[in-house]
Amino acid sequence: MGLFSEMLDEQKIRQSFADVKNVLMITCPGCACESLSYSENLPCRALQQGKDMEHSALAVHMIRDKWDAILQEMGIQVSHLTIGFPCEMFDTDRQIIADNLDGKDAIGVLCCSSGYVGLKDAYPDFPGKMVPMMKTAGTFVFRLVPDETGENSKVDRDTARVIRFGK
């Protein structure tokens, strides 16, 4: 069972980046990808053999690319990394991120709340701001099926179970 996360309001995300000049956007190819496939009705993963989780995660990369364009329109330089499960990073993942933080005044976090906390804990001395772009709203059980093209998977909406957290 994964963590079901939804995008925060677009205006809220824009406002969070209003005073930023250079952002490193970190995406998670795990729960965020499945959640976005479901909530945004996007293909989830490429089925091509040989693609690892980071490279096959279509939904999260489509939303990342959308936000790259929005942020660039706002005059913000954007670079990005896809890190498999920022909630449970290896030291090598932490080092890859650290090596890419130079000159950044924000980290955009396109993952669940656990990934956000993992990044906050890993970089407590980061002088910029850490901007969450998703909120965790519950848990899910999804069945992935081939899409109409047969090239990608998608969430089977008929069998999808999203158990929302109580308010």
DSSP file (Angstrom, degrees, kcal/mol; ACC not computed):
  #  RESIDUE AA STRUCTURE BP1 BP2  ACC     N-H-->O    O-->H-N    N-H-->O    O-->H-N    TCO  KAPPA ALPHA  PHI   PSI    X-CA   Y-CA   Z-CA
    1    1 A M              0   0    0      0, 0.0   140,-0.2     0, 0.0     2,-0.1   0.000 360.0 360.0 360.0 129.3    0.0    0.0    0.0
    2    2 A G  E     -A  140   0A   0    138,-1.8   138,-2.1    29,-0.1     2,-0.6  -0.453 360.0 -94.1-101.7 174.3    1.5    3.4   -1.0
    3    3 A L  E     -A  139   0A   0    136,-0.2     2,-0.6    -2,-0.1   136,-0.3  -0.809  36.2-140.2 -89.6 122.0    1.0    6.9    0.1
    4    4 A F  E     +A  138   0A   0    134,-2.3   133,-3.0    -2,-0.6   134,-1.4  -0.732  27.5 179.2 -85.9 121.8   -1.6    8.7   -2.0
    5    5 A S  E     -A  136   0A   0     -2,-0.6     2,-0.3    26,-0.3   131,-0.3  -0.933  12.9-160.7-126.2 147.9   -0.6   12.3   -2.7
    6    6 A E  E     -A  135   0A   0    129,-2.7   129,-3.0    -2,-0.4     2,-0.1  -0.882  32.2 -95.0-123.0 155.1   -2.2   15.1   -4.7
    7    7 A M  E     -A  134   0A   0     -2,-0.3   127,-0.3   127,-0.2     3,-0.1  -0.414  40.2-120.3 -65.1 141.5   -0.8   18.2   -6.2
    8    8 A L        -     0   0    0    125,-2.7    -1,-0.1     1,-0.2     5,-0.0  -0.343  52.1 -67.5 -70.3 165.7   -1.1   21.3   -4.1
    9    9 A D     >  -     0   0    0      1,-0.1     4,-2.2    -2,-0.1     3,-0.3  -0.324  44.4-129.1 -57.7 133.8   -3.0   24.2   -5.5
   10   10 A E  H  > S+     0   0    0      1,-0.2     4,-2.7     2,-0.2     5,-0.2   0.883 107.8  51.7 -55.5 -42.4   -1.2   25.7   -8.5
   11   11 A Q  H  > S+     0   0    0      1,-0.2     4,-2.5     2,-0.2    -1,-0.2   0.884 108.5  51.6 -64.7 -37.6   -1.4   29.3   -7.1
   12   12 A K  H  > S+     0   0    0     -3,-0.3     4,-1.9     2,-0.2    -1,-0.2   0.914 111.1  47.4 -64.1 -43.0    0.0   28.2   -3.8
   13   13 A I  H  X S+     0   0    0     -4,-2.2     4,-1.3     2,-0.2    -2,-0.2   0.937 111.5  50.7 -64.3 -45.6    3.0   26.5   -5.5
   14   14 A R  H >< S+     0   0    0     -4,-2.7     3,-0.6     1,-0.2     4,-0.3   0.927 110.2  49.7 -56.6 -46.0    3.6   29.6   -7.7
   15   15 A Q  H >< S+     0   0    0     -4,-2.5     3,-1.2     1,-0.2     4,-0.3   0.862 105.4  57.4 -62.6 -36.0    3.5   31.8   -4.6
   16   16 A S  H 3< S+     0   0    0     -4,-1.9     3,-0.3     1,-0.3    -1,-0.2   0.801 112.4  41.2 -65.3 -27.8    6.0   29.6   -2.8
   17   17 A F  T X< S+     0   0    0     -4,-1.3     3,-1.9    -3,-0.6    -1,-0.3   0.352  83.8 108.8 -97.8   5.2    8.4   30.0   -5.6
   18   18 A A  T <  S+     0   0    0     -3,-1.2    -1,-0.2    -4,-0.3    -2,-0.1   0.816  85.5  35.3 -56.5 -37.9    7.8   33.8   -6.1
   19   19 A D  T 3  S+     0   0    0     -4,-0.3     2,-0.3    -3,-0.3    -1,-0.3   0.123  96.4 110.8-104.2  21.0   11.1   35.0   -4.6
   20   20 A V    <   +     0   0    0     -3,-1.9     3,-0.1     1,-0.1    -3,-0.0  -0.727  36.7 176.9-100.5 144.3   13.2   32.1   -6.0
   21   21 A K  S    S+     0   0    0     -2,-0.3    56,-2.8     1,-0.3     2,-0.4   0.689  73.9  25.0-111.8 -31.7   15.8   32.4   -8.8
   22   22 A N  E     -c   77   0B   0     54,-0.2    83,-2.5     2,-0.0    84,-1.0  -0.944  69.1-176.6-144.9 115.5   17.3   28.9   -9.0
   23   23 A V  E     -cd  78 106B   0     54,-2.9    56,-2.1    -2,-0.4     2,-0.6  -0.896  21.3-151.3-120.2 142.0   15.5   25.7   -8.0
   24   24 A L  E     -cd  79 107B   0     82,-2.2    84,-1.9    -2,-0.4     2,-0.5  -0.959  21.6-155.2-103.1 115.4   16.5   22.1   -7.9
   25   25 A M  E     -cd  80 108B   0     54,-3.1    56,-2.4    -2,-0.6     2,-0.5  -0.823   5.6-161.6 -94.8 126.6   13.3   20.1   -8.4
   26   26 A I  E     -cd  81 109B   0     82,-3.3    84,-2.9    -2,-0.5     2,-0.3  -0.931   7.6-169.2-110.7 125.0   13.4   16.6   -6.9
   27   27 A T  E     -cd  82 110B   0     54,-2.6    56,-2.5    -2,-0.5    84,-0.2  -0.858  13.5-143.5-114.2 148.8   10.9   14.0   -8.1
   28   28 A C        -     0   0    0     82,-1.7     5,-0.3    -2,-0.3    56,-0.2  -0.943   1.2-157.8-109.9 128.9   10.1   10.6   -6.7
   29   29 A P  S    S+     0   0    0      0, 0.0    55,-0.1     0, 0.0    -1,-0.1   0.331  76.8  68.0 -85.4   9.1    9.3    7.8   -9.2
   30   30 A G  S >> S-     0   0    0      3,-0.1     4,-1.7    27,-0.1     3,-0.9   0.568 113.1  -8.2 -95.4-118.0    7.4    5.8   -6.5
   31   31 A C  H 3> S+     0   0    0      1,-0.3     4,-2.7     2,-0.2   -26,-0.3   0.821 130.6  59.0 -55.5 -36.0    4.2    6.8   -4.8
   32   32 A A  H 3> S+     0   0    0      1,-0.2     4,-2.5     2,-0.2    -1,-0.3   0.904 105.2  50.4 -61.4 -40.0    4.1   10.2   -6.4
   33   33 A C  H <> S+     0   0    0     -3,-0.9     4,-2.2    -5,-0.3    -2,-0.2   0.940 113.3  43.3 -65.5 -47.7    4.1    8.7   -9.9
   34   34 A E  H  X S+     0   0    0     -4,-1.7     4,-2.1     2,-0.2    -2,-0.2   0.908 114.1  52.0 -64.0 -41.2    1.3    6.3   -9.2
   35   35 A S  H  X S+     0   0    0     -4,-2.7     4,-3.1    -5,-0.2     5,-0.3   0.919 111.7  45.6 -61.4 -44.2   -0.7    9.0   -7.4
   36   36 A L  H  X S+     0   0    0     -4,-2.5     4,-2.3     2,-0.2     6,-0.5   0.853 108.6  56.4 -69.5 -34.4   -0.3   11.4  -10.3
   37   37 A S  H  <>S+     0   0    0     -4,-2.2     5,-1.1    -5,-0.2     4,-0.4   0.925 115.6  38.8 -59.9 -42.7   -1.2    8.7  -12.8
   38   38 A Y  H  <5S+     0   0    0     -4,-2.1     3,-0.4     3,-0.2    -2,-0.2   0.962 122.2  38.8 -71.7 -54.0   -4.5    8.2  -10.9
   39   39 A S  H  <5S+     0   0    0     -4,-3.1    -3,-0.2     1,-0.2    -2,-0.2   0.809 126.6  34.8 -73.8 -29.9   -5.3   11.8  -10.0
   40   40 A E  T  <5S-     0   0    0     -4,-2.3    -1,-0.2    -5,-0.3    -2,-0.2   0.401 104.5-124.1-103.3   0.9   -4.2   13.4  -13.3
   41   41 A N  T   5 +     0   0    0     -4,-0.4    -3,-0.2    -3,-0.4    -4,-0.2   0.934  60.7 146.1  54.6  51.9   -5.3   10.4  -15.5
   42   42 A L      < -     0   0    0     -5,-1.1   113,-0.4    -6,-0.5    -1,-0.2  -0.749  59.4 -88.0-112.7 158.5   -1.8   10.1  -17.0
   43   43 A P        -     0   0    0      0, 0.0    16,-0.4     0, 0.0   111,-0.3  -0.434  38.0-153.1 -61.2 144.6    0.2    7.0  -18.1
   44   44 A C        -     0   0    0    109,-2.9    14,-1.3     1,-0.3    15,-1.3   0.960  60.3  -4.0 -87.2 -63.1    2.1    5.7  -15.1
   45   45 A R  B     -F   57   0C   0    108,-0.4   108,-3.3    12,-0.2    -1,-0.3  -0.965  65.4-111.8-136.7 148.3    5.2    3.9  -16.4
   46   46 A A  B     -G  152   0D   0     10,-1.9   106,-0.3    -2,-0.3     5,-0.1  -0.615  21.7-151.9 -73.1 138.4    6.8    3.0  -19.7
   47   47 A L        +     0   0    0    104,-3.3   105,-0.2    -2,-0.3    -1,-0.1   0.497  50.5 130.4 -91.6  -4.5    6.7   -0.8  -20.1
   48   48 A Q    >   -     0   0    0    103,-0.5     3,-1.4     1,-0.1    -2,-0.1  -0.245  65.4-111.7 -53.6 130.0    9.8   -0.9  -22.3
   49   49 A Q  T 3  S+     0   0    0      1,-0.2    -1,-0.1     0, 0.0     3,-0.1  -0.325  98.1  31.8 -62.9 143.9   12.2   -3.6  -21.0
   50   50 A G  T 3  S+     0   0    0      1,-0.3     2,-0.5    -3,-0.1    -1,-0.2   0.280  83.3 123.8  93.6 -10.9   15.4   -2.3  -19.5
   51   51 A K    <   -     0   0    0     -3,-1.4    -1,-0.3    -5,-0.1     2,-0.1  -0.716  53.2-142.0 -84.7 128.3   14.1    1.0  -18.1
   52   52 A D     >  -     0   0    0     -2,-0.5     4,-1.9    -3,-0.1     3,-0.4  -0.293  31.7 -93.1 -80.5 174.2   14.6    1.4  -14.4
   53   53 A M  H  > S+     0   0    0      1,-0.2     4,-0.9     2,-0.2     3,-0.1   0.881 123.8  52.5 -56.9 -43.0   12.1    2.9  -12.1
   54   54 A E  H  4 S+     0   0    0      1,-0.2    -1,-0.2     2,-0.2     3,-0.2   0.868 115.6  40.0 -63.0 -37.1   13.6    6.4  -12.4
   55   55 A H  H  4 S+     0   0    0     -3,-0.4    -1,-0.2     1,-0.2    -2,-0.2   0.678 114.0  51.8 -88.5 -18.3   13.5    6.4  -16.2
   56   56 A S  H  < S+     0   0    0     -4,-1.9   -10,-1.9   -11,-0.1     2,-1.6   0.537  76.4 109.7 -94.1  -5.9   10.2    4.7  -16.7
   57   57 A A  B  X  +F   45   0C   0     -4,-0.9     4,-1.1   -12,-0.2   -12,-0.2  -0.512  37.9 165.9 -77.2  87.1    8.2    7.0  -14.3
   58   58 A L  H  >  +     0   0    0     -2,-1.6     4,-2.6   -14,-1.3     5,-0.2   0.938  64.1  52.7 -71.6 -50.3    6.1    8.9  -16.9
   59   59 A A  H  > S+     0   0    0    -15,-1.3     4,-2.1   -16,-0.4     5,-0.2   0.919 112.0  44.5 -58.6 -48.5    3.4   10.6  -14.8
   60   60 A V  H  > S+     0   0    0    -16,-0.3     4,-2.2     1,-0.2    -1,-0.2   0.858 114.8  50.0 -66.7 -33.1    5.7   12.3  -12.4
   61   61 A H  H  X S+     0   0    0     -4,-1.1     4,-2.5     2,-0.2    -1,-0.2   0.842 107.6  53.6 -74.0 -31.8    8.0   13.4  -15.2
   62   62 A M  H  X S+     0   0    0     -4,-2.6     4,-1.8     2,-0.2    -2,-0.2   0.919 112.8  43.5 -65.8 -42.4    5.1   14.8  -17.2
   63   63 A I  H  X S+     0   0    0     -4,-2.1     4,-2.4    -5,-0.2    -2,-0.2   0.894 112.4  53.6 -69.7 -39.2    4.1   16.9  -14.2
   64   64 A R  H  X S+     0   0    0     -4,-2.2     4,-2.6     1,-0.2    -2,-0.2   0.929 109.1  48.8 -57.8 -45.6    7.8   17.9  -13.5
   65   65 A D  H  X S+     0   0    0     -4,-2.5     4,-2.0     2,-0.2    -1,-0.2   0.872 108.8  53.3 -64.9 -36.5    8.1   19.1  -17.1
   66   66 A K  H  X S+     0   0    0     -4,-1.8     4,-2.1     1,-0.2    -1,-0.2   0.933 112.9  43.9 -60.6 -45.7    4.9   21.1  -16.8
   67   67 A W  H  X S+     0   0    0     -4,-2.4     4,-2.9     2,-0.2     5,-0.3   0.828 106.8  59.7 -72.7 -31.4    6.3   22.8  -13.7
   68   68 A D  H  X S+     0   0    0     -4,-2.6     4,-2.4    -5,-0.2    -1,-0.2   0.950 109.5  44.9 -55.0 -47.9    9.7   23.3  -15.4
   69   69 A A  H  X S+     0   0    0     -4,-2.0     4,-2.2     2,-0.2    -2,-0.2   0.913 113.3  49.2 -64.7 -44.0    7.9   25.3  -18.0
   70   70 A I  H  X S+     0   0    0     -4,-2.1     4,-1.2     1,-0.2    -2,-0.2   0.942 114.0  45.5 -61.2 -47.8    5.8   27.3  -15.5
   71   71 A L  H  <>S+     0   0    0     -4,-2.9     5,-2.4     1,-0.2     3,-0.2   0.888 111.3  52.0 -65.5 -39.1    8.9   28.1  -13.3
   72   72 A Q  H ><5S+     0   0    0     -4,-2.4     3,-1.7    -5,-0.3    -1,-0.2   0.883 106.2  54.7 -64.4 -37.3   10.9   29.1  -16.4
   73   73 A E  H 3<5S+     0   0    0     -4,-2.2    -1,-0.2     1,-0.3    -2,-0.2   0.804 104.2  55.9 -62.7 -28.3    8.1   31.4  -17.4
   74   74 A M  T 3<5S-     0   0    0     -4,-1.2    -1,-0.3    -3,-0.2    -2,-0.2   0.406 126.6-104.7 -82.8   2.2    8.4   33.0  -14.0
   75   75 A G  T < 5S+     0   0    0     -3,-1.7     2,-0.4     1,-0.3    -3,-0.2   0.696  76.4 138.5  83.6  20.5   12.1   33.6  -14.7
   76   76 A I      < -     0   0    0     -5,-2.4     2,-0.3    -6,-0.1    -1,-0.3  -0.842  52.1-131.4-103.3 132.7   13.4   30.8  -12.5
   77   77 A Q  E     -c   22   0B   0    -56,-2.8   -54,-2.9    -2,-0.4     2,-0.4  -0.660  29.6-162.6 -78.2 135.5   16.2   28.5  -13.6
   78   78 A V  E     +c   23   0B   0     -2,-0.3     2,-0.3   -56,-0.2   -54,-0.2  -0.974  20.3 167.5-127.4 132.6   15.3   24.9  -13.0
   79   79 A S  E     -c   24   0B   0    -56,-2.1   -54,-3.1    -2,-0.4     2,-0.3  -0.915  19.7-158.9-128.2 162.5   17.3   21.7  -12.8
   80   80 A H  E     -c   25   0B   0     -2,-0.3     2,-0.4   -56,-0.2   -54,-0.2  -0.984  16.9-164.9-147.9 156.8   16.0   18.4  -11.6
   81   81 A L  E     -c   26   0B   0    -56,-2.4   -54,-2.6    -2,-0.3     2,-0.6  -0.989  15.8-144.3-133.9 143.0   16.9   15.1  -10.2
   82   82 A T  E     -c   27   0B   0     -2,-0.4     2,-0.5   -56,-0.2   -54,-0.2  -0.956  22.8-174.6-106.7 119.9   14.8   11.9   -9.9
   83   83 A I        -     0   0    0    -56,-2.5     2,-0.7    -2,-0.6    -2,-0.0  -0.962  27.1-124.2-119.7 119.8   15.6   10.1   -6.7
   84   84 A G  S    S-     0   0    0     -2,-0.5     4,-0.1     1,-0.2   -56,-0.1  -0.501  88.0 -15.9 -65.4 109.8   14.1    6.7   -6.0
   85   85 A F    >   -     0   0    0     -2,-0.7     3,-2.2     1,-0.1    -1,-0.2   0.990  60.3-166.7  61.6  74.9   12.4    7.1   -2.6
   86   86 A P  G >  S+     0   0    0      0, 0.0     3,-0.6     0, 0.0    -1,-0.1   0.619  86.5  71.6 -62.3 -10.1   13.7   10.3   -1.0
   87   87 A C  G 3  S+     0   0    0      1,-0.2    -2,-0.1    31,-0.1    28,-0.0   0.651 112.7  23.7 -77.3 -15.7   12.0    8.9    2.2
   88   88 A E  G <  S+     0   0    0     -3,-2.2    -1,-0.2    -4,-0.1    27,-0.1  -0.297  88.1 174.2-146.3  55.1   14.7    6.2    2.4
   89   89 A M    <   -     0   0    0     -3,-0.6     2,-0.2     1,-0.1    -4,-0.1  -0.293  27.7-130.0 -72.7 146.7   17.8    7.5    0.6
   90   90 A F     >  -     0   0    0      1,-0.1     4,-2.0    -2,-0.0     3,-0.4  -0.498  33.3-107.2 -78.0 161.2   21.1    5.9    0.4
   91   91 A D  H  > S+     0   0    0      1,-0.2     4,-2.3     2,-0.2     5,-0.2   0.839 122.0  59.7 -59.7 -32.3   24.1    8.0    1.2
   92   92 A T  H  > S+     0   0    0      2,-0.2     4,-2.1     1,-0.2    -1,-0.2   0.891 104.9  48.5 -64.8 -37.7   25.0    8.0   -2.5
   93   93 A D  H  > S+     0   0    0     -3,-0.4     4,-2.3     2,-0.2    -2,-0.2   0.921 110.3  51.2 -64.9 -43.7   21.6    9.6   -3.2
   94   94 A R  H  X S+     0   0    0     -4,-2.0     4,-2.7     1,-0.2    -2,-0.2   0.895 110.5  49.3 -59.7 -39.7   22.2   12.2   -0.5
   95   95 A Q  H  X S+     0   0    0     -4,-2.3     4,-2.7     2,-0.2    -1,-0.2   0.900 107.4  53.7 -69.3 -39.5   25.5   13.0   -2.1
   96   96 A I  H  X S+     0   0    0     -4,-2.1     4,-0.6     2,-0.2    -2,-0.2   0.926 112.4  45.0 -58.6 -44.4   24.1   13.4   -5.6
   97   97 A I  H >< S+     0   0    0     -4,-2.3     3,-1.6     1,-0.2     4,-0.4   0.951 112.0  51.3 -64.4 -48.3   21.6   15.9   -4.2
   98   98 A A  H >< S+     0   0    0     -4,-2.7     3,-1.3     1,-0.3     4,-0.4   0.880 106.0  55.8 -56.3 -39.8   24.3   17.8   -2.2
   99   99 A D  H 3< S+     0   0    0     -4,-2.7    -1,-0.3     1,-0.2    -2,-0.2   0.688 110.0  46.9 -66.8 -17.5   26.4   18.0   -5.3
  100  100 A N  T << S+     0   0    0     -3,-1.6    -1,-0.2    -4,-0.6    -2,-0.2   0.328  91.9  79.9-106.2   5.7   23.5   19.7   -7.2
  101  101 A L    X   +     0   0    0     -3,-1.3     3,-2.4    -4,-0.4    -2,-0.1   0.612  58.3 119.5 -89.1 -12.3   22.6   22.2   -4.5
  102  102 A D  T 3  S+     0   0    0     -4,-0.4     3,-0.1     1,-0.3    -3,-0.0  -0.319  88.1   4.6 -57.7 126.8   25.3   24.8   -5.2
  103  103 A G  T 3  S+     0   0    0      1,-0.3     2,-0.4    -2,-0.1    -1,-0.3   0.463  99.0 129.5  80.2   1.3   23.7   28.1   -6.2
  104  104 A K    <   -     0   0    0     -3,-2.4    -1,-0.3     1,-0.1   -81,-0.2  -0.707  37.8-173.9 -90.8 138.7   20.2   26.9   -5.5
  105  105 A D  S    S+     0   0    0    -83,-2.5    24,-1.9    -2,-0.4     2,-0.3   0.345  71.6  26.9-110.1   4.6   17.9   29.0   -3.4
  106  106 A A  E     -de  23 129B   0    -84,-1.0   -82,-2.2    22,-0.2     2,-0.5  -0.984  58.6-146.6-158.5 153.9   15.1   26.4   -3.3
  107  107 A I  E     -de  24 130B   0     22,-2.1    24,-3.3    -2,-0.3     2,-0.5  -0.992  18.0-151.0-118.9 119.9   14.3   22.7   -3.6
  108  108 A G  E     -de  25 131B   0    -84,-1.9   -82,-3.3    -2,-0.5     2,-0.7  -0.817  11.7-152.1 -89.6 127.6   11.0   21.9   -5.2
  109  109 A V  E     +de  26 132B   0     22,-3.1    24,-2.2    -2,-0.5     2,-1.0  -0.865  17.8 179.4-111.1 103.9    9.7   18.6   -3.8
  110  110 A L  E     +d   27   0B   0    -84,-2.9   -82,-1.7    -2,-0.7     2,-0.3  -0.652  55.8  77.1-102.5  73.9    7.5   16.6   -6.2
  111  111 A C  S    S-     0   0    0     -2,-1.0    23,-0.4   -84,-0.2    22,-0.3  -0.928  86.2 -63.9-162.8-179.8    6.9   13.7   -3.9
  112  112 A C     >  -     0   0    0     -2,-0.3     4,-2.0     1,-0.1     3,-0.2  -0.089  55.9 -95.0 -71.6 174.5    4.8   12.6   -0.9
  113  113 A S  H  > S+     0   0    0      1,-0.2     4,-2.5     2,-0.2     5,-0.2   0.820 124.2  58.1 -62.3 -32.5    5.1   14.0    2.6
  114  114 A S  H  > S+     0   0    0      2,-0.2     4,-2.5     1,-0.2    -1,-0.2   0.907 106.8  48.0 -65.3 -40.5    7.5   11.2    3.6
  115  115 A G  H  > S+     0   0    0     -3,-0.2     4,-2.4     2,-0.2    -2,-0.2   0.902 110.4  52.3 -63.6 -41.0    9.9   12.3    0.8
  116  116 A Y  H  X S+     0   0    0     -4,-2.0     4,-2.7     2,-0.2    -2,-0.2   0.941 111.7  45.3 -59.3 -48.7    9.6   15.9    1.9
  117  117 A V  H  X S+     0   0    0     -4,-2.5     4,-2.8     1,-0.2     5,-0.2   0.902 110.8  54.6 -63.2 -41.1   10.5   15.0    5.5
  118  118 A G  H  X S+     0   0    0     -4,-2.5     4,-1.8     1,-0.2    -1,-0.2   0.902 111.7  44.0 -58.3 -41.8   13.3   12.8    4.3
  119  119 A L  H  X S+     0   0    0     -4,-2.4     4,-1.7     2,-0.2    -2,-0.2   0.903 112.4  51.6 -70.6 -41.5   14.8   15.7    2.3
  120  120 A K  H  < S+     0   0    0     -4,-2.7    -2,-0.2     1,-0.2    -1,-0.2   0.922 113.2  45.8 -59.2 -44.0   14.3   18.2    5.1
  121  121 A D  H  < S+     0   0    0     -4,-2.8    -1,-0.2     1,-0.2    -2,-0.2   0.850 111.5  51.9 -68.7 -34.4   16.1   15.8    7.5
  122  122 A A  H  < S+     0   0    0     -4,-1.8    -1,-0.2     1,-0.2    -2,-0.2   0.779 120.3  32.3 -74.0 -26.3   18.9   15.2    5.1
  123  123 A Y    ><  +     0   0    0     -4,-1.7     3,-1.7    -3,-0.2    -1,-0.2  -0.442  65.0 150.6-130.1  59.2   19.6   18.9    4.5
  124  124 A P  T 3  S+     0   0    0      0, 0.0    -1,-0.1     0, 0.0    -2,-0.1   0.750  77.8  51.1 -64.8 -21.8   18.9   20.7    7.7
  125  125 A D  T 3  S+     0   0    0     -3,-0.1    -2,-0.0     2,-0.0    -3,-0.0   0.336  73.2 130.2 -98.4   7.2   21.5   23.4    6.9
  126  126 A F    <   -     0   0    0     -3,-1.7     4,-0.1    -6,-0.2    -3,-0.1  -0.467  50.3-151.3 -61.3 121.9   20.2   24.1    3.4
  127  127 A P  S    S+     0   0    0      0, 0.0    -1,-0.2     0, 0.0   -22,-0.1   0.671  70.1  68.5 -75.6 -15.1   20.0   28.0    3.4
  128  128 A G  S    S-     0   0    0    -24,-0.2     2,-0.3     1,-0.1   -22,-0.2  -0.085  92.9 -82.9 -89.7-166.9   17.2   28.2    0.9
  129  129 A K  E     -e  106   0B   0    -24,-1.9   -22,-2.1  -113,-0.1     2,-0.6  -0.724  25.7-140.3-101.0 151.6   13.6   27.1    1.1
  130  130 A M  E     -e  107   0B   0     -2,-0.3   -22,-0.2   -24,-0.2   -24,-0.0  -0.956  20.2-159.3-109.6 120.7   12.2   23.7    0.6
  131  131 A V  E     -e  108   0B   0    -24,-3.3   -22,-3.1    -2,-0.6     2,-0.2  -0.878   5.6-148.8-110.1 110.3    8.9   23.9   -1.3
  132  132 A P  E     -e  109   0B   0      0, 0.0   -22,-0.2     0, 0.0  -116,-0.1  -0.548  13.5-177.4 -71.6 141.1    6.4   21.0   -1.1
  133  133 A M        +     0   0    0    -24,-2.2  -125,-2.7   -22,-0.3     2,-0.3   0.489  65.2  44.6-114.7 -10.2    4.4   20.5   -4.3
  134  134 A M  E     -A    7   0A   0    -25,-0.5     2,-0.4   -23,-0.4  -127,-0.2  -0.915  65.6-147.1-131.2 157.6    2.2   17.6   -3.2
  135  135 A K  E     -A    6   0A   0   -129,-3.0  -129,-2.7    -2,-0.3     2,-0.5  -0.984  22.2-123.5-124.3 140.5    0.2   16.8   -0.1
  136  136 A T  E     +A    5   0A   0     -2,-0.4  -131,-0.3  -131,-0.3     3,-0.1  -0.717  33.1 170.7 -84.0 125.3   -0.3   13.3    1.2
  137  137 A A  E     -     0   0A   0   -133,-3.0    28,-2.7    -2,-0.5     2,-0.3   0.462  56.1 -49.3-116.0  -6.6   -4.1   12.6    1.5
  138  138 A G  E     -AB   4 164A   0   -134,-1.4  -134,-2.3    26,-0.3     2,-0.3  -0.973  65.4 -66.6 169.3-156.8   -4.2    8.9    2.2
  139  139 A T  E     -AB   3 163A   0     24,-2.4    24,-2.5    -2,-0.3     2,-0.3  -0.819  40.5-156.3-122.7 166.2   -3.0    5.5    1.1
  140  140 A F  E     -AB   2 162A   0   -138,-2.1  -138,-1.8    -2,-0.3     2,-0.4  -0.974  20.7-159.8-142.8 157.8   -3.7    3.5   -2.1
  141  141 A V  E     + B   0 161A   0     20,-2.3    20,-2.2    -2,-0.3     2,-0.4  -0.952  30.0 178.9-130.9 115.6   -3.8    0.1   -3.6
  142  142 A F        -     0   0    0     -2,-0.4     2,-0.5    18,-0.2    18,-0.1  -0.914  24.2-148.7-121.1 144.1   -3.5    0.3   -7.4
  143  143 A R        -     0   0    0     -2,-0.4    13,-3.0    13,-0.4     2,-0.4  -0.958  20.2-145.2-105.8 125.0   -3.4   -2.3  -10.1
  144  144 A L  E     +H  155   0E   0     -2,-0.5    11,-0.2    11,-0.2     9,-0.0  -0.771  22.3 176.4 -93.4 136.0   -1.3   -1.2  -13.1
  145  145 A V  E     -H  154   0E   0      9,-2.6     9,-2.3    -2,-0.4     2,-0.0  -0.913  39.1 -86.5-131.5 157.8   -2.5   -2.4  -16.5
  146  146 A P  E     -H  153   0E   0      0, 0.0     7,-0.3     0, 0.0     2,-0.0  -0.377  46.3-128.0 -62.4 143.7   -1.2   -1.7  -20.0
  147  147 A D    >   -     0   0    0      5,-3.2     3,-0.9     1,-0.1     7,-0.1  -0.152  37.5 -81.4 -81.5-174.2   -2.7    1.5  -21.5
  148  148 A E  T 3  S+     0   0    0      1,-0.3    -1,-0.1     2,-0.1     5,-0.0   0.776 130.4  50.5 -62.0 -28.1   -4.3    1.8  -24.9
  149  149 A T  T 3  S-     0   0    0      3,-0.1    -1,-0.3     1,-0.0     0, 0.0   0.728  99.4-134.4 -81.1 -22.4   -1.0    1.9  -26.7
  150  150 A G  S <  S+     0   0    0     -3,-0.9    -2,-0.1     2,-0.3     3,-0.0   0.452  86.8  93.9  78.8   0.5    0.4   -1.1  -25.0
  151  151 A E  S    S+     0   0    0   -105,-0.1  -104,-3.3  -104,-0.0  -103,-0.5   0.672  85.4  33.7 -95.7 -21.1    3.7    0.9  -24.4
  152  152 A N  B    S-G   46   0D   0   -106,-0.3    -5,-3.2  -105,-0.2    -2,-0.3  -0.846  73.5-122.2-131.7 163.8    2.8    2.2  -20.9
  153  153 A S  E     -H  146   0E   0   -108,-3.3  -109,-2.9    -2,-0.3  -108,-0.4  -0.666  25.5-173.7 -98.4 163.6    1.0    1.2  -17.8
  154  154 A K  E     -H  145   0E   0     -9,-2.3    -9,-2.6  -111,-0.3     2,-0.4  -0.955  35.2 -90.5-146.9 164.1   -1.8    3.1  -16.2
  155  155 A V  E     -H  144   0E   0   -113,-0.4     2,-1.1    -2,-0.3   -11,-0.2  -0.654  37.8-125.0 -77.9 128.4   -3.8    2.8  -13.0
  156  156 A D    >>  -     0   0    0    -13,-3.0     4,-0.9    -2,-0.4     3,-0.7  -0.652  24.0-164.9 -73.6 104.4   -6.8    0.6  -13.4
  157  157 A R  T 34 S+     0   0    0     -2,-1.1    -1,-0.2     1,-0.2     3,-0.1   0.759  80.5  63.0 -66.9 -26.3   -9.4    3.1  -12.2
  158  158 A D  T 34 S+     0   0    0      1,-0.2    -1,-0.2    -3,-0.1    -2,-0.1   0.826 115.1  30.0 -69.7 -31.1  -12.1    0.4  -11.8
  159  159 A T  T <4 S+     0   0    0     -3,-0.7    -1,-0.2   -16,-0.1    -2,-0.2   0.429  90.5 126.0-107.1  -0.5  -10.1   -1.5   -9.1
  160  160 A A     <  -     0   0    0     -4,-0.9     2,-0.5   -17,-0.1   -18,-0.2  -0.316  41.7-161.8 -62.9 137.3   -8.3    1.5   -7.6
  161  161 A R  E     +B  141   0A   0    -20,-2.2   -20,-2.3     2,-0.0     2,-0.5  -0.971  10.4 179.2-123.9 116.4   -8.6    1.9   -3.9
  162  162 A V  E     -B  140   0A   0     -2,-0.5     2,-0.8   -22,-0.2   -22,-0.2  -0.973   9.6-164.5-114.7 118.4   -7.8    5.2   -2.3
  163  163 A I  E     -B  139   0A   0    -24,-2.5   -24,-2.4    -2,-0.5  -159,-0.2  -0.885  16.3-148.9-105.1 104.7   -8.3    5.3    1.5
  164  164 A R  E     -B  138   0A   0     -2,-0.8   -26,-0.3   -26,-0.2     2,-0.1  -0.446  17.0-111.0 -77.6 144.7   -8.3    9.0    2.5
  165  165 A F        -     0   0    0    -28,-2.7    -1,-0.1    -2,-0.1     2,-0.0  -0.408  41.1-100.9 -66.5 148.3   -7.0   10.1    5.8
  166  166 A G              0   0    0      1,-0.1    -1,-0.1    -2,-0.1     0, 0.0  -0.291 360.0 360.0 -66.2 156.5   -9.7   11.4    8.2
  167  167 A K              0   0    0     -3,-0.1    -1,-0.1    -2,-0.0    -2,-0.0   0.458 360.0 360.0 -88.3 360.0  -10.0   15.2    8.5
